Amino acid sequence: MGSDFSSILKVLLTESHLFSEHAVLDGTGLRKVGPIQYAVHWLYGVSEPTILRIVDWILRRRFLTDTRTGRKVLYLIAAVSWYFPHGIVVTTGAACRMIDFVAQTEGPKGARIAVGPCVCQRAMNRWQEPSKKDMVLLYGADIYYHLNIGYELIAATEAKELLKEFNRAGLVHVIDFCLQSGKWTFVICNCEDKICAPMRVYLYTGKIILPGPEIVTHDPSSCLGAEKCGNCIQRCIFGVNIAAPDGTITLDIGKCMGCGLCVGTCPGNARMMARRPDYSHDHQITSEILLGKDRD
């Protein structure tokens, strides 16, 4: 045990850039991340694949996922896991504004953006394209880059093009942070509902993933209906869009997390995103960054 600890400490001190300059989100600015936070998150990065494999094993137990009692157990597990990553769903536009903020805001230097293989897919060895879609930010970019597990540093322009590509592929952007604090923001995950562990946890429990600062609006008069279109039903993994018996599409708006996937592929232009009036996560990731100061 002592030897293992010495090995970890040696790597932290010699290979992790522990005492280098790193930026961390702090409200509407950036500040230098402390070595303790960096070291704790580095250790999380090392152990993350094991954690995800455990979560996947739990989610594949049908007595937990397919029974009322089992789902209550899953809910309780998710509810007490406050220290694990939680994420806020955002549109591609908001994710791109986050990238611009990370790249342009004055603060400590060092790595800002990196992209690598999806940590869930890598942990479970189940692959689905696009697989290189884990976009780590700020001090997270430095940690995952120096773990030597396939991440590369990229510029903001490339990051934004990738986010648009992920949107076209039907992936949901989720900005993740640990310990329920925006000061631990470290990644834009690009999630689906078959492999992604946090998204699957949310779909079973309603926990871990949080609604973003935008919500969809729907103009029924412009909607082409389920028979002629139905793109919104196919694109939404949250079950917001429902085909009525007469072919019209109705919305269970309470389920909308604000990803915007239904907007860009609506041929009738019946969908738009609006500011969510009850966005309650400004203390973690402020809408001033995600939507801009002048967004209505």
N, C-alpha and C positions, 0 to 999 in steps of 0.2 A: 504493500500500500504506500509506504514511504517512497519507494522507487518510482511508482506511478505519479505521485504528486510532484516529485522532483522533475520528472520528465515534462509534465504539463507546465510547471513553473519555468523551466528552461525555454520551452517554446514560446511562452508568453513574453519572456524577457528578450529573446533573441530574434524571433521571427514574426512577431505580431504587430510591430510598430506601436507597442503599448504606450510609449512616452512621446510619440510624434504628435504633430498637429492634426486634429480631427474635429469636424464640425458636427454639431447636434442641433436639432430644431428646438427653438425656445420662443414659443409664442409666434410673433411675426418677425423674428430674427433668428440668427444663428449664434451659438457660442461654442467654446471649446469643451469637448467632452472630457470628463475626468478619467484617470486611469482605472479606477475601480469599476465604473460603468463599462468601460471598454473591455476590461478583463472578464466581467460577468457575462457580457454579451458574446465575447469570443468563446467562452465555455459553452454558452447556449448553442452557438453555431456548430461547435464540435459534436454536441449531443443531440442536435435537432433531428437527424435521420432516425435515431433510435426512438425518440419521443413520437415521431410521426408513424413509425411502424407499430408502436403500441396502440396509438389512436386508431389506426387502420384495422388492427386485429379486433379491437372493441367494436368498431362499426360494422364488422362482418359477422358479429354474433347475432343471429336472427332473433334469439330470445330477448335481446336488448332492443333491437330496432323494430321488430314487428309485433310487439305486445305493449299494451298500455303501461304496465308496471315497468317493463324494460325501458321504455322511453322516459319515464319519470326518473329512473336511475341515471340515464344519460344526461337528462336535464340537470340533475344535482351535480354530476361530475363536471359538466361544463360551467355551471354557476360558480363553483368554488375554484375554478382554474383561472383566477383573475391575473395571475402572474405570467401566464402564457400569452402569446400574441393575440390581440384583438384587432379587427380591421374595420375601416370605414369605406363603404362603397362609393365610388366616384365615377363620373362620366369621363370619356376620353379628354374632353376639353379641360376638365378640372385636373386630371392627372398630368396633362401637358403644362398647365399653369404651375403645378407642384414642381415639375422638372425645371421650369424656368426659374422659379424661386430658389431651388437648390443650387442651380448653376450660377445665378447672377447676384445673389445676396451676399453682401460683404460679411466675411467671417473667417475663421481659421481655414487654412489651406489644406491640401491633401486630397485624397480621392473623394469624388462626389457621387458618381453614378457608375454602376457596373451591372452587367447582365450575365446570367449563367443558366445552367440547366435547372428546370423546375425541381425544387427540393423535395416535393411530395413524390414526383415521378421517380426521382433518383433513389429515394429512400425505399420505395416499394417495388422498384424495378418494373413498373408498368408505364408504358410510354404512349403518348398521344401528341401529335404535332399541332401547333408549334411547341416544342419541348424546351427550347432555350428562351424562357420567358420570366425568369425570376429577376426582377430589376431592383437591386439593392441601392440604398441611398446613403449619403453622408458617411458617418463612421461605419455603418453597415457595409458600404462599398469597400472600404479598406479591409475590414475583417474577412469578408467572404472572398475577396481577391487574394488575400495572403493565406487563406486556408488551402489554396492550390487544388480546388475542386472544379475547375472549369469556367471560372468567371473571368470576364475581360472588362477593362475600363473603357467606357464609351463617352462620347460628347452628348450634350443635350439634344442636338439636332437628330442624331441617330436614335436616341431614346424616344423622342416624340414620334418618329416614323415607326418604330417598333410598336409603340402603344396603339397607333392607328391600325397597324397590321393585326394586333391582338384583338382589337375591336371587330375587325372584319371577320376574324375567326370565331367570333361569338364568346370571347372571354370577358369576364367581369373584372374590372380594375378594383383592387382593394388595398388601401394604404394601411399597413400594419404597424403596430407599436406594441411594446411589452409593458408589463406592470401598470396597465391602464393609464399610461402617461405619454403625451405627445413628445416629451423629451426623450423617449425611447423609440421614436419613429425610425424605421430602418429599411423598409422595403415597400415597393408597389408589387403586390402579387397579382397575377393575371389568371383568374380561377375559372374552372369548370366544375361540373357536378358529379363526375364519375370517379376521379382520382383524388382531387384536391381534398385533403383531410379537413381543414377549417370550414370549407364550404359545405361539406357533407355533415359536419357537426351542426352547422347552422340549420340546415334543412331538416334535421331530426329534432333539434332542440330550440331553435330561435335564439341561440346564444352565440357569442364569439364574433359574429359579423354584425356590423352596426349600420343603420341607414345613413346615407350621405346627405349633403346640403341641398340636393336637388330632388325633384319628384316629377313624374311624367304628367302631362295634361293630354286630353284626348278630345278630338273634334269628331263626333259621330257622323256628321254630315259629309265629311271628307273620307271616312273609312270605307275601303272597298269590300270589307267583310271577310269572313273565314273562307268561303269557297273560292273567291277570286284571288285572295292573298293569304292571309294567315301567318305572315312573316313574324308578327309580334308574338304569336303563340309559340312558334318554334324557337325564337331567339331568347325568350324569357325563362330563366331557370327558377324563378321565384313564384311562378304560378299566378302572375297578376292578370293575365289576359285569358278570357273565357269565351268560347264560342256558344252563343245562345242557339236554341232550336231553330230560329228563323235565319240563322247565318250571320247575324250581327255580332260584334265583339263588344263585350262589356269588360270593365276593369274592377278587380278587387283592389282598390287603390291602397288599402292598408298594408298590402304585401309589397308595394313598390319600394325597393331599396335605393333607387336613384342611379342605376347603372347606365341608362340611356341606350341600351342595345336595341330597343324597339324603334328608336327614332330614325336612325340613319337608313334603315331598310324599309321604311313605310312609303310605298309608291304614291299613296294619296296625300302625303304630308299631313296626316291627321294627328301626328304626335309632336310635342315639343317638351322641353324640360323647363321647369320653373323653380325658383327658389323654394325650398321646403320651409314652411313658416315655423315649424317646431323643431328645427335642427338643434340638437342638444349636446353637440360634441365640439363646440368652439373652444373649450378649455383643453382639448386634445389636439385637434387640427382645425385651425380657425377657417371659417368660410371666407375671410378676407384674402387668404392665400388661394383657396380653391376656386372662388368665384370672382375675385377681384373686388376692389372697393366700390365700384360704381354699378355692379350688377343688381338689377331690380329683383 
